[in-house]
Amino acid sequence: MPEYREFARFYDAINDESESRSRKMLHYIERYHPNASSVLELGCGTGAILAGLGSGLSLTGIDRSPEMLAIARRRCPSARLLQADITDFSLRERFDVVLCVYDTLNHVQSFDGWLKAFDRVREHLAEGGLFVFDLNTLGRLRRLGEAPPWVHHFDGNTLILDVEFDADALSMWDIRVFEQRTNDQFVLCHEQIVELGVPLQHVREALAMDFELLEETDPDGNPPDDESARAYFAYRLRGRQGETSSSR
């Protein structure tokens, strides 16, 4: 069942990093593929990243959640947005850049699923294409599981987030939003989202044969490890001589 069925309409009010994330993606594109003309985002959510990339790129996004895509269509009407699973889709075209951010990969609950997603990236990138993604690390997911529930008040509503981390490196995010409908009435919106933690070395090994590592960093600009708050990666696809842009 697609996630974010209940949480979609609150997502942007709680996640306030979209502008900085978009700037970060533009930095990668300008540094490593300045001639890029097409972008595919895996797990595009509400379209915040795509909307922040500006009008100079052809934009495509896919996501499993129809509720998130409905918001993305309003926010980014110039983008082509499709409902699909990032581990199992074929658009029969290639792109200069593939993005997968906001720990979208962590939402895939098996490493075999991650490998399938990487195969889809290979299929959809032009030769020399840029693949940029981020991850919640094992250490961060474990720390979230050890922390007390997070309480956040926004727009008159209250979010309570409680994370449980198990021995299989799966973290269950129990999300409860008490939505204020009137001065004295609140309605509970409840959703559970699962994320998988994977050692960063497993990710590097999975990509090493077909991709060249261009950059890896934690939020402070240092080399990431499994205890980092987050890990960002930029890779370039090898092979496919003579193809450097999307072919439709």
Summary of the structure (lengths in Angstrom):
residues: 248
radius of gyration: 18.1
end to end distance: 30.7
largest distance: 64.5
contacts: 789
relative contact order: 0.17
helix: 28%
strand: 35%
